[in-house]
Amino acid sequence: MLIRLVLLLALWAPATALAQACTSDPEVCNQILSAKQDNDAGAPKDALDHLRKAQDTAGIDTQWVVYLLGQKATAYSQSGNSEQSLAAIASALEFRPNDVWLLLQSCRLHAASSFLAKAQRDCARVRTLMRRTKDKDLQAVQMAHLVHAEAQLALIMRYPDLALEKLESLDGSGIPPRFIDDLRASALSMLGDHAAAKQALDRVLALATDEPEASRAALYQRRGFEQIALGTVDAGLVDLETAVATAREVDDTVPDRDSALAQYLYGLCAVHLQREAAEAALEWCGALSETETGQTSHVFLDAYGLAQMRNGLYEAAAETFAKALDLVPRSTQSYRHLQQSVRLAQDSGLPLVLDDYVDDRVRLLQPN
């Protein structure tokens, strides 16, 4: 969730200087602006193509290198490559070590990647540099972004009260309410105030209608789980199903599309398993098994096997648990489920034998 919020903030953050500088070198500038538009649309692959064309331009000026690296950091983050994203920001900071906006992006990315000491260093550096800003209006904008970044960091460090305190100070600051409420919802949820968290997510979703499907799918899932925590299960399930439907609309070329869809399907699968709604669990766990990620995760396979077993499909369940064990032979949970499915099959008259589903690795690693 937080890395997606970082990306949205990076896209929203002021880019006036870039637009104003376009008159000096329009060819390079237009490529970088096109990359920004692609990042806005959630198309990092296209953004990187434009940035490569800009980078290949002979005699590219330093200012363009910095803008280019900033957009490259955003594109790599959207592609799920946090290491290259952080490397791009670090390279940009070599050219402009005192650039407040680059340091803020570095702080956010380090925080979202759990490099907390580096995030604290970056934000502290911003606070020091802001004292030199003579333009009071600009200083106020920078302070608002810094406080929001510090709220994000406090939340990641599991200090939700501190995060909420900082977020309260941002109302009317110029930071879009959508970004304030996004963090506020996470902090409230962490504190167990699911009603207030749900209300915050209501506001976020109302403001996120033009955002990419991947962002909206994540928001629907979060609100769905808040509603389930409140006991309004039917409404929560509607949100979880909407998350799946929205995730299916994401273009196949978007990075991590399959894994994100699998996570949303697993959410529905797990909720129905917990509710002991066997048929619904089989439907959603079965859809999960049809994704590439669903076939390469022993956790997802174990959930599908459990749904099959609860619907009396003991032989199919045994085969699914065996696949899970093939991926992770040490999984005691999948092994216990396999034993249970074989036993239930035998009780129903099916001639299943446990040894037919396990190999020497599993026998060696599982307790007697």
RAVEN-V742795 format. One record per pair of residues at least 6 apart in sequence whose ideal C-beta (glycine too) atoms are under 8 Angstrom apart, sorted by sequence separation. I is the first residue (numbers start at 1). J is the second residue. D is the distance in Angstrom with one decimal. If there is no record, write none. Layout:
i: <I;I>
j: <J;J>
d: <D;D>
//
This chain:
i: <38;54;76;93;96;110;133;154;171;188;227;230;251;288;289;294;295;308;325;328;346;22;92;208;209;250;293;294;324;345;21;22;38;39;60;76;77;110;111;154;155;188;189;208;227;228;272;273;308;309;358;38;76;93;110;130;133;154;171;188;227;228;272;308;325;54;92;93;170;226;247;250;294;324;325;342;18;22;35;36;74;108;151;152;186;205;208;225;250;289;306;341;342;35;38;73;76;106;107;110;130;151;154;185;188;224;227;269;272;273;288;289;305;308;342;34;35;55;72;73;89;93;130;151;167;185;223;224;247;248;272;305;321;325;18;19;54;205;224;247;321;18;35;73;107;151;185;204;205;224;225;269;288;289;305;339;342;34;35;72;73;89;90;106;107;126;130;150;151;167;184;185;223;224;268;269;288;304;305;321;322;338;51;89;167;244;247;321;18;32;70;104;148;182;201;205;221;224;285;286;302;31;32;35;69;70;73;103;104;107;127;147;148;151;181;185;220;221;224;265;269;285;301;302;305;338;31;51;69;86;89;103;126;163;164;167;181;220;244;265;301;317;318;321;338;15;51;201;202;243;244;285;286;31;32;69;70;103;104;147;148;181;182;201;220;221;265;266;285;301;302;31;69;86;103;123;126;147;163;164;181;220;265;285;301;318;335;47;48;51;85;86;163;164;240;243;244;317;318;11;178;198;201;218;281;282;299;28;31;66;69;100;103;123;144;147;160;161;177;178;217;220;262;265;281;282;298;301;47;48;65;82;86;123;148;160;164;217;240;241;298;314;318;335;11;47;48;155;160;198;240;266;282;295;309;314;10;11;28;66;86;100;144;178;197;198;217;262;265;278;281;282;298;302;305;27;44;65;66;82;100;123;144;145;160;161;177;178;216;217;261;262;273;297;298;314;315;44;47;48;70;82;98;144;148;152;155;160;176;237;240;262;269;282;289;296;302;306;309;314;335;7;28;32;39;44;70;73;77;148;151;155;158;194;198;261;262;278;279;302;305;309;325;329;28;35;62;66;100;120;140;141;189;194;213;214;217;258;266;270;273;278;298;301;305;308;325;326;329;44;45;119;140;213;237;258;259;266;269;273;276;314;318;332;29;32;36;39;44;70;148;155;194;195;236;258;262;269;272;302;309;315;322;329;330;332;25;28;32;35;39;42;66;73;151;194;213;214;298;305;312;314;321;322;329;330;24;35;38;116;119;185;189;213;266;273;315;325;329;104;111;212;233;262;269;314;319;25;32;39;318;35;112;116;189;214;104;108;111;116;185;21;100;104;107;111;114;218;221;225;233;214;217;221;224;228;244;101;108;112;104;111;21;107;214;221;217;18;10;10;11;10;7;10;7;6;7;3;3;14;13;13;13;10;10;6;9;6;6;6;6;2;3;2;3;14;13;9;9;6;5;2;2;2;12;12;9;42;8;41;42;42;42;5;80;79;80;5;78;5;1;2;1;8;8;43;45;4;43;45;4;43;44;42;4;1;1>
j: <44;60;82;99;102;116;139;160;177;194;233;236;257;294;295;300;301;314;331;334;352;29;99;215;216;257;300;301;331;352;29;30;46;47;68;84;85;118;119;162;163;196;197;216;235;236;280;281;316;317;366;47;85;102;119;139;142;163;180;197;236;237;281;317;334;64;102;103;180;236;257;260;304;334;335;352;29;33;46;47;85;119;162;163;197;216;219;236;261;300;317;352;353;47;50;85;88;118;119;122;142;163;166;197;200;236;239;281;284;285;300;301;317;320;354;47;48;68;85;86;102;106;143;164;180;198;236;237;260;261;285;318;334;338;32;33;68;219;238;261;335;33;50;88;122;166;200;219;220;239;240;284;303;304;320;354;357;50;51;88;89;105;106;122;123;142;146;166;167;183;200;201;239;240;284;285;304;320;321;337;338;354;68;106;184;261;264;338;36;50;88;122;166;200;219;223;239;242;303;304;320;50;51;54;88;89;92;122;123;126;146;166;167;170;200;204;239;240;243;284;288;304;320;321;324;357;51;71;89;106;109;123;146;183;184;187;201;240;264;285;321;337;338;341;358;36;72;222;223;264;265;306;307;53;54;91;92;125;126;169;170;203;204;223;242;243;287;288;307;323;324;54;92;109;126;146;149;170;186;187;204;243;288;308;324;341;358;71;72;75;109;110;187;188;264;267;268;341;342;36;203;223;226;243;306;307;324;54;57;92;95;126;129;149;170;173;186;187;203;204;243;246;288;291;307;308;324;327;74;75;92;109;113;150;175;187;191;244;267;268;325;341;345;362;39;75;76;183;188;226;268;294;310;323;337;342;39;40;57;95;115;129;173;207;226;227;246;291;294;307;310;311;327;331;334;57;74;95;96;112;130;153;174;175;190;191;207;208;246;247;291;292;303;327;328;344;345;75;78;79;101;113;129;175;179;183;186;191;207;268;271;293;300;313;320;327;333;337;340;345;366;39;60;64;71;76;102;105;109;180;183;187;190;226;230;293;294;310;311;334;337;341;357;361;61;68;95;99;133;153;173;174;222;227;246;247;250;291;299;303;306;311;331;334;338;341;358;359;362;78;79;153;174;247;271;292;293;300;303;307;310;348;352;366;64;67;71;74;79;105;183;190;229;230;271;293;297;304;307;337;344;350;357;364;365;367;61;64;68;71;75;78;102;109;187;230;249;250;334;341;348;350;357;358;365;366;61;72;75;153;156;222;226;250;303;310;352;362;366;142;149;250;271;300;307;352;357;64;71;78;357;75;152;156;229;254;145;149;152;157;226;63;142;146;149;153;156;260;263;267;275;257;260;264;267;271;287;145;152;156;149;156;67;153;260;267;264;67;70;73;74;74;74;77;77;77;78;77;82;101;101;104;105;105;108;105;108;108;109;111;112;111;112;112;113;141;145;145;148;152;152;152;155;156;176;179;179;212;179;212;213;214;215;179;255;255;256;182;255;183;182;186;186;211;215;251;253;214;253;255;215;254;255;254;218;218;222>
d: <7.1;7.1;7.6;6.9;6.1;7.5;4.3;7.6;7.9;7.6;7.5;7.9;7.3;4.3;6.7;4.6;7.3;7.8;6.1;7.1;6.0;4.0;7.5;6.4;7.9;4.9;6.9;7.3;6.3;4.2;6.5;7.2;4.2;4.8;7.8;4.3;4.2;4.3;3.9;4.2;4.2;4.6;4.1;5.6;4.8;3.7;4.3;4.7;4.9;3.9;7.7;3.7;3.9;5.4;3.9;5.8;6.5;4.2;7.1;4.0;3.6;7.7;3.8;3.9;5.1;6.9;5.2;7.1;5.3;7.6;7.5;7.4;7.2;4.1;6.3;4.8;7.2;7.1;7.9;7.5;7.5;7.6;7.8;7.6;7.6;7.2;6.1;6.8;7.6;7.2;7.5;7.9;7.3;4.2;6.5;4.6;6.2;7.8;5.0;6.1;5.3;4.6;6.6;4.7;6.3;4.6;6.3;6.0;6.1;7.5;5.5;7.2;4.6;6.0;4.9;7.9;7.5;6.2;7.9;7.5;6.3;6.6;6.4;8.0;5.4;7.9;8.0;7.0;5.7;6.5;7.9;7.8;5.1;6.7;6.8;7.6;5.6;5.3;7.6;4.5;7.7;7.0;4.1;4.0;3.7;3.9;3.8;5.9;7.2;3.2;7.7;4.4;7.1;4.6;3.6;6.4;7.1;4.5;4.9;4.4;4.6;5.8;7.4;4.6;4.5;7.2;7.0;5.7;5.1;5.9;4.8;4.8;5.0;4.0;4.1;4.1;6.3;5.4;4.4;5.0;6.4;7.2;5.6;4.7;5.2;7.0;5.2;3.8;7.6;7.2;7.6;7.5;7.5;7.8;6.3;6.8;7.1;7.8;5.4;6.7;7.9;4.7;7.0;7.3;4.8;7.4;7.3;5.1;7.7;6.8;6.3;5.2;7.6;7.6;4.4;6.7;4.9;6.1;6.4;5.8;5.4;4.3;5.6;6.7;6.6;5.9;7.0;6.0;7.1;7.4;6.2;7.8;5.2;6.3;6.6;7.1;7.5;7.3;4.7;7.8;7.5;7.6;6.0;6.2;7.3;6.9;5.4;5.9;7.2;4.6;5.9;7.6;7.2;5.1;5.4;5.3;5.7;5.5;5.8;6.1;6.1;4.9;5.3;4.2;4.6;4.0;5.3;5.6;3.9;5.3;4.8;3.7;3.8;5.6;4.9;6.4;7.8;5.9;7.9;4.9;4.9;3.9;4.0;7.8;4.0;4.5;7.8;6.4;7.0;6.9;5.9;6.9;4.4;7.4;7.0;7.3;6.6;4.2;5.6;7.5;7.7;6.0;6.4;7.4;7.7;4.4;8.0;5.0;7.7;5.1;7.9;5.5;7.3;5.7;6.0;7.6;7.8;7.9;6.8;5.5;4.7;6.2;6.0;6.8;4.2;6.7;4.2;7.1;7.5;5.0;7.7;6.9;6.7;5.7;5.4;4.0;7.9;7.7;5.4;6.7;7.5;5.0;6.7;6.8;5.8;4.2;7.8;6.0;7.5;4.2;5.0;7.9;7.6;7.8;7.0;7.5;7.9;5.3;5.1;5.2;7.8;5.6;4.0;4.1;4.9;6.0;4.1;4.6;7.2;7.1;6.7;5.0;4.3;7.2;7.5;6.4;7.7;6.2;5.6;7.4;6.7;6.6;5.5;7.0;4.2;7.3;6.7;6.3;5.3;4.1;6.0;7.9;6.5;7.5;4.2;5.0;5.9;4.0;7.9;7.9;7.8;4.7;5.6;5.1;6.7;6.0;5.8;5.1;7.5;7.3;6.7;3.7;8.0;8.0;7.6;7.1;6.3;6.2;6.9;3.6;4.9;7.8;6.0;6.8;6.3;7.2;6.6;6.5;6.6;7.2;5.5;5.6;7.1;4.8;6.6;7.8;5.2;4.3;6.8;4.9;5.9;4.9;7.9;4.5;7.7;7.9;5.7;7.3;7.7;6.8;7.7;6.1;7.9;8.0;5.1;7.1;7.3;5.4;7.8;6.4;6.0;5.1;5.7;7.7;7.9;8.0;6.7;7.9;4.8;3.9;7.4;5.4;7.6;6.9;6.9;5.0;4.6;5.8;5.2;6.4;7.5;6.5;6.0;6.8;7.2;5.2;5.7;4.9;4.7;6.8;7.4;7.3;4.3;6.1;7.7;5.2;7.3;7.4;7.8;6.3;6.8;6.0;4.2;8.0;5.0;7.3;6.4;4.9;5.7;4.7;5.7;6.5;7.4;7.0;7.9;5.0;4.7;5.2;6.2;7.0;7.6;6.3;7.2;7.0;4.9;7.9;7.7;8.0;7.6;7.0;8.0;6.9;6.3;4.7;6.5;7.6;6.3;5.2;7.7;7.9;7.3;7.6;7.9;6.5;6.8;7.1;7.3;6.5;6.0;6.6;5.4;6.9;7.6;6.8;8.0;6.3;5.4;5.4;5.6;6.2;7.7;6.4;5.4;6.6;4.9;4.6;7.0;7.7;7.9;7.3;7.3;7.5;6.9;5.7;7.3;6.5;7.9;7.9;6.3;7.3;5.6;5.2;8.0;7.2;6.4;5.9;6.3;5.4;7.9;7.5;6.7;4.7;6.2;7.5;5.3;6.8;5.6;6.5;7.2;7.3;6.2;7.6;7.4;5.7;7.4;7.9;6.7;4.4;6.1;7.9;4.9;7.4;4.3;4.7;7.6;7.0;7.0;8.0;7.5;7.6;7.3;6.4;7.5;6.5;6.5;7.4;5.9;3.5;6.9;6.8;7.9;6.1;7.6;6.7;5.2;4.5;5.1;5.4;6.8;7.0;7.9;7.7;6.7;7.2;6.7;8.0;6.3;7.5;7.7;7.8;5.9;7.6;6.7;6.3;6.1;6.1;6.9>
//
